[in-house]
Amino acid sequence: MNQRVCILALFVLLAPAVRAAQEPAAESTPGSTPAFYPVPELMTGFNLLYQQKFTEARETFSDWQSRNPEEPFGEIALAASYLFEELYRQGVLTSDFFLSEKKFLHGIEGKPDPDHMANFREALTRARALARQRQKTRAKDPEALFALTLAAGMESDALAILEKKQLDGLKRMKEANEWAKQLLSQRPDAADAYVAPGIANYIIGSLNPGYRFALWFGGIHGDKKLGMEEVAKTVENGRYLRPFAKIMLALAARREKQNALAQKLLRELSEEFPSNDTFATEYAKAMGLPVPAILTR
């Protein structure tokens, strides 16, 4: 498959299709399933990530995981901390990256930090082991499925964008899609999961007809409008990934010249996370204003 097609296809990895049959979600006790209820300590950790306070976020996640050793989500959060740090460091979550055809299609320039990537994969290994342990007593345990979905999705992101290993990324895409189908068939309230299929739909739908046909032939479809609607579901009802969905929807809105939407989302992000230089910079750019001098040092 053409390299350009591969690297775009693998955004699908981040996110599993959400068109599986949706059944009423099983009742759970709040606090017993951190992937589906906003655990205050985990929310604090993710907020620290969006403030680019990665060390503090990891300390929060590690502390929570030490007191909840059977839960895979703590390890997923740790993995996310390393991935998010590298995405920020490489400038991936910016209009400069997102609106550049070269960067968007071929990934970062240079190489990711080897220590970040090693720690990222170690956390994923532990998360998968805990998820599979839960599956021994309940094959379709929602918490396990959520962890496995995010593990495969995050790894596909790392492979495609940071390490530029497109074929390996495609393998993880297939894995993520399968876990997601199982998850969303019983837990359609997993609002954080909608951001990935939304991104995939948007990106595939943005390709020229030739690329879209090649992907369609392989069973991968895209629709820009649907993609933005799906990302908006996470913006509206997401828990831990809501700010991430906001930045992605804002960048998509900028591509589509939906300036009012982009400005609204970026304003909200910059107000909620004033210490995040990326959000402040992107808001200034969306408004057509000079980037604040403090951010250019």
KAFEN-V463204 format. One record per residue. N is the residue number from 1. PSI is psi in whole degrees, -180 to 180 (* if undefined). OMEGA is omega in whole degrees, 0 to 359 (* if undefined). Layout:
# KAFEN-V463204
n->N psi->PSI omega->OMEGA
n->N psi->PSI omega->OMEGA
This chain:
# KAFEN-V463204
n->1 psi->142 omega->179
n->2 psi->137 omega->184
n->3 psi->-38 omega->180
n->4 psi->-38 omega->179
n->5 psi->-41 omega->182
n->6 psi->-49 omega->186
n->7 psi->-28 omega->176
n->8 psi->-39 omega->181
n->9 psi->-30 omega->187
n->10 psi->-3 omega->169
n->11 psi->-23 omega->179
n->12 psi->-27 omega->181
n->13 psi->-37 omega->182
n->14 psi->-20 omega->188
n->15 psi->120 omega->179
n->16 psi->142 omega->179
n->17 psi->143 omega->185
n->18 psi->26 omega->183
n->19 psi->15 omega->179
n->20 psi->158 omega->179
n->21 psi->133 omega->184
n->22 psi->123 omega->179
n->23 psi->160 omega->178
n->24 psi->139 omega->181
n->25 psi->141 omega->178
n->26 psi->146 omega->180
n->27 psi->141 omega->179
n->28 psi->158 omega->179
n->29 psi->122 omega->179
n->30 psi->133 omega->181
n->31 psi->-22 omega->181
n->32 psi->-19 omega->180
n->33 psi->88 omega->185
n->34 psi->-23 omega->179
n->35 psi->-19 omega->185
n->36 psi->-4 omega->176
n->37 psi->138 omega->184
n->38 psi->92 omega->177
n->39 psi->123 omega->185
n->40 psi->-45 omega->183
n->41 psi->-39 omega->178
n->42 psi->-38 omega->176
n->43 psi->-41 omega->178
n->44 psi->-43 omega->179
n->45 psi->-44 omega->180
n->46 psi->-35 omega->176
n->47 psi->-37 omega->176
n->48 psi->-37 omega->177
n->49 psi->-45 omega->182
n->50 psi->-13 omega->172
n->51 psi->2 omega->182
n->52 psi->30 omega->175
n->53 psi->73 omega->191
n->54 psi->-40 omega->179
n->55 psi->-46 omega->179
n->56 psi->-38 omega->178
n->57 psi->-44 omega->181
n->58 psi->-38 omega->178
n->59 psi->-40 omega->179
n->60 psi->-46 omega->180
n->61 psi->-42 omega->181
n->62 psi->-41 omega->179
n->63 psi->-45 omega->179
n->64 psi->-43 omega->182
n->65 psi->-36 omega->180
n->66 psi->-27 omega->179
n->67 psi->-5 omega->178
n->68 psi->61 omega->189
n->69 psi->-16 omega->181
n->70 psi->-4 omega->183
n->71 psi->126 omega->179
n->72 psi->-19 omega->187
n->73 psi->-30 omega->177
n->74 psi->-40 omega->178
n->75 psi->-35 omega->175
n->76 psi->-43 omega->179
n->77 psi->-41 omega->177
n->78 psi->-44 omega->178
n->79 psi->-43 omega->180
n->80 psi->-35 omega->181
n->81 psi->-39 omega->179
n->82 psi->-40 omega->180
n->83 psi->-46 omega->180
n->84 psi->-41 omega->180
n->85 psi->-42 omega->181
n->86 psi->-36 omega->177
n->87 psi->-42 omega->177
n->88 psi->-46 omega->183
n->89 psi->-34 omega->182
n->90 psi->-1 omega->178
n->91 psi->26 omega->183
n->92 psi->-37 omega->185
n->93 psi->50 omega->181
n->94 psi->162 omega->177
n->95 psi->-30 omega->178
n->96 psi->-38 omega->178
n->97 psi->-48 omega->189
n->98 psi->-33 omega->183
n->99 psi->0 omega->178
n->100 psi->119 omega->180
n->101 psi->-43 omega->182
n->102 psi->-50 omega->181
n->103 psi->-42 omega->184
n->104 psi->-37 omega->184
n->105 psi->-26 omega->188
n->106 psi->-1 omega->178
n->107 psi->-171 omega->186
n->108 psi->161 omega->170
n->109 psi->142 omega->181
n->110 psi->-156 omega->185
n->111 psi->152 omega->178
n->112 psi->164 omega->178
n->113 psi->123 omega->184
n->114 psi->-35 omega->179
n->115 psi->-42 omega->177
n->116 psi->-45 omega->183
n->117 psi->-37 omega->179
n->118 psi->-45 omega->179
n->119 psi->-37 omega->177
n->120 psi->-48 omega->183
n->121 psi->-34 omega->177
n->122 psi->-41 omega->178
n->123 psi->-40 omega->178
n->124 psi->-40 omega->179
n->125 psi->-44 omega->179
n->126 psi->-40 omega->180
n->127 psi->-43 omega->180
n->128 psi->-39 omega->180
n->129 psi->-42 omega->179
n->130 psi->-38 omega->179
n->131 psi->-43 omega->181
n->132 psi->-29 omega->175
n->133 psi->-41 omega->178
n->134 psi->-34 omega->181
n->135 psi->-16 omega->179
n->136 psi->-30 omega->179
n->137 psi->-20 omega->179
n->138 psi->100 omega->188
n->139 psi->-37 omega->182
n->140 psi->36 omega->177
n->141 psi->120 omega->184
n->142 psi->-39 omega->180
n->143 psi->-40 omega->178
n->144 psi->-44 omega->180
n->145 psi->-39 omega->179
n->146 psi->-44 omega->180
n->147 psi->-44 omega->181
n->148 psi->-36 omega->177
n->149 psi->-50 omega->181
n->150 psi->-35 omega->179
n->151 psi->-47 omega->180
n->152 psi->-40 omega->180
n->153 psi->-45 omega->180
n->154 psi->-38 omega->180
n->155 psi->-35 omega->178
n->156 psi->-38 omega->178
n->157 psi->-47 omega->181
n->158 psi->-44 omega->181
n->159 psi->-45 omega->186
n->160 psi->-50 omega->189
n->161 psi->-43 omega->186
n->162 psi->-39 omega->184
n->163 psi->-10 omega->176
n->164 psi->43 omega->176
n->165 psi->82 omega->191
n->166 psi->-42 omega->183
n->167 psi->-41 omega->177
n->168 psi->-37 omega->179
n->169 psi->-38 omega->179
n->170 psi->-35 omega->178
n->171 psi->-42 omega->178
n->172 psi->-31 omega->177
n->173 psi->-47 omega->180
n->174 psi->-41 omega->180
n->175 psi->-45 omega->180
n->176 psi->-41 omega->180
n->177 psi->-41 omega->181
n->178 psi->-44 omega->179
n->179 psi->-40 omega->183
n->180 psi->-39 omega->178
n->181 psi->-43 omega->179
n->182 psi->-42 omega->181
n->183 psi->-53 omega->188
n->184 psi->-16 omega->176
n->185 psi->-26 omega->180
n->186 psi->-17 omega->180
n->187 psi->69 omega->178
n->188 psi->-8 omega->178
n->189 psi->6 omega->179
n->190 psi->70 omega->189
n->191 psi->-31 omega->179
n->192 psi->-24 omega->183
n->193 psi->-16 omega->184
n->194 psi->-21 omega->184
n->195 psi->-38 omega->183
n->196 psi->-51 omega->178
n->197 psi->-31 omega->178
n->198 psi->-45 omega->178
n->199 psi->-43 omega->180
n->200 psi->-47 omega->180
n->201 psi->-43 omega->182
n->202 psi->-47 omega->184
n->203 psi->-46 omega->179
n->204 psi->-39 omega->179
n->205 psi->-17 omega->181
n->206 psi->-11 omega->182
n->207 psi->160 omega->175
n->208 psi->162 omega->186
n->209 psi->-37 omega->181
n->210 psi->-45 omega->179
n->211 psi->-42 omega->180
n->212 psi->-38 omega->180
n->213 psi->-43 omega->180
n->214 psi->-42 omega->179
n->215 psi->-38 omega->178
n->216 psi->-40 omega->180
n->217 psi->-29 omega->179
n->218 psi->10 omega->177
n->219 psi->15 omega->181
n->220 psi->121 omega->183
n->221 psi->158 omega->180
n->222 psi->150 omega->180
n->223 psi->113 omega->184
n->224 psi->-45 omega->183
n->225 psi->-46 omega->178
n->226 psi->-40 omega->180
n->227 psi->-46 omega->180
n->228 psi->-34 omega->178
n->229 psi->-38 omega->180
n->230 psi->-43 omega->177
n->231 psi->-37 omega->179
n->232 psi->-27 omega->178
n->233 psi->-39 omega->177
n->234 psi->-37 omega->176
n->235 psi->-40 omega->183
n->236 psi->-42 omega->189
n->237 psi->6 omega->182
n->238 psi->162 omega->180
n->239 psi->-83 omega->184
n->240 psi->-29 omega->185
n->241 psi->11 omega->182
n->242 psi->-47 omega->178
n->243 psi->-37 omega->177
n->244 psi->-43 omega->178
n->245 psi->-36 omega->180
n->246 psi->-45 omega->181
n->247 psi->-37 omega->179
n->248 psi->-41 omega->179
n->249 psi->-37 omega->178
n->250 psi->-42 omega->179
n->251 psi->-39 omega->176
n->252 psi->-40 omega->179
n->253 psi->-36 omega->177
n->254 psi->-40 omega->177
n->255 psi->-36 omega->183
n->256 psi->6 omega->180
n->257 psi->30 omega->173
n->258 psi->71 omega->191
n->259 psi->-38 omega->182
n->260 psi->-43 omega->180
n->261 psi->-46 omega->180
n->262 psi->-45 omega->181
n->263 psi->-40 omega->180
n->264 psi->-49 omega->183
n->265 psi->-43 omega->181
n->266 psi->-33 omega->175
n->267 psi->-46 omega->180
n->268 psi->-43 omega->180
n->269 psi->-44 omega->181
n->270 psi->-31 omega->178
n->271 psi->-38 omega->181
n->272 psi->-34 omega->182
n->273 psi->71 omega->185
n->274 psi->-21 omega->180
n->275 psi->-5 omega->181
n->276 psi->106 omega->182
n->277 psi->-34 omega->182
n->278 psi->-46 omega->181
n->279 psi->-42 omega->180
n->280 psi->-42 omega->179
n->281 psi->-45 omega->182
n->282 psi->-34 omega->177
n->283 psi->-44 omega->179
n->284 psi->-43 omega->180
n->285 psi->-42 omega->181
n->286 psi->-30 omega->180
n->287 psi->-4 omega->181
n->288 psi->27 omega->182
n->289 psi->158 omega->175
n->290 psi->144 omega->176
n->291 psi->130 omega->180
n->292 psi->136 omega->185
n->293 psi->-36 omega->182
n->294 psi->-25 omega->182
n->295 psi->-10 omega->183
n->296 psi->1 omega->180
n->297 psi->* omega->*
